[in-house]
């Protein structure tokens, strides 16, 4: 039979008080809670005093356990390459390094983990997908004006990392957005102070270096805690409408530079050879000069000595000079002088064979044979000094 049917006990099973409309007694609820805690932590039915002591003891254990768990929740681990930034009620306290660390758990302190070794990447003037495929230029960021009032399309990629976790977390609200705006400002300033030819050709590396320096100076002024590691000029080109004409101009410049390099290479090859040949000629001339001077001085000295001897013995010196002169004159001729005494007989000598034998390279040179022939001399031949024999006619003529 239900409680609200006729004949029932008229007691509300949910409130436990039947039709009584008064609220539950607070003292009774506290007493009931103390009894339950006393049963859990060893309290018995030993009276009100014992029950109250056990309840306080159990509540103390409960609070101690909660505090222990709360304290253990303050341990945290910072991985290698990361820094932990601790704040107490929102105020910066310390920066922790990698390893096991502890802080007062929430809500007192809070820790933010910042990766200081990660290479972050920002694209300005273009966008790429998941891979390396370019999704094209972003004209709003890429197109800019040069010093000579030309428009160029510049696409820049910047890599950076965090060098100070505290500054990166607190000094700038949105570091990535701020860095992007600084990059656009820096590159527009550098490109705007350069001519279009300089940006497109030989000035690319210098433009990149200036952009990187200006970006880093501005971010350091903001104390952003960001270190710019590299600035890559992905592409710089004129607008699409005039790109073909500029490509032709660039090819012409490249051909010009190639021809200049070839000419310089040829010059570097020819000029040293010419200088070497000129130096060799100069050295040969110097040597010839020294040789002629030394020879002339030797001849002069020889003549002076010979003059002194000639004054002492003119006849002997004259005869000696005559003999030496004849030796020098007849040394390379095919004529043989034979001294004949008291005879006019015809001599046959195979002079041609003798000369051929002398001229062979394997046979050493020998002097022409001289012989003294004692024969009966006819009148008029006794005072002859020699005979001249010709190798052609093989005849001997008296001299």
Buried (B, 14 or more C-beta within 10 A) or exposed (E): EEEEEEEEEEEEEEEEEEEEEEEEEEEEEEBEEBBEBBBEBEBEEEEEEEBEEBBEBBEEEEEEEEEEEEEEEBEBEBEEEBBBBBBEEEEEBBBBEBEEBBBBBEEEBBBBBBBBEEEBEBBBBBEBEEEEEBEEBBEEBBBBEBEEEBBBBBBBBBBBBBBBBBBBBBBBEEBEEBBBEBBBEBBBBBBEEBBBBBBBBEBEEEBBEBBBBBBBEBBBEBBBBBBBBEBEBBBBBBBEEEEEEBEEBBEEBEEEEEEEEEEEEEEEEEEEEEEEEEEEEEEEEEEEEEEEEEEEEEEEEEEEEEEEEBEEEEEEBEEBEEEEEEEEEEEEEBEBBBEBEEBBEEBEBEBEEBEEEEEEEEEEEEEBEEEEEEEEBEEEBEEBEBBEBEBEEBEBEEE
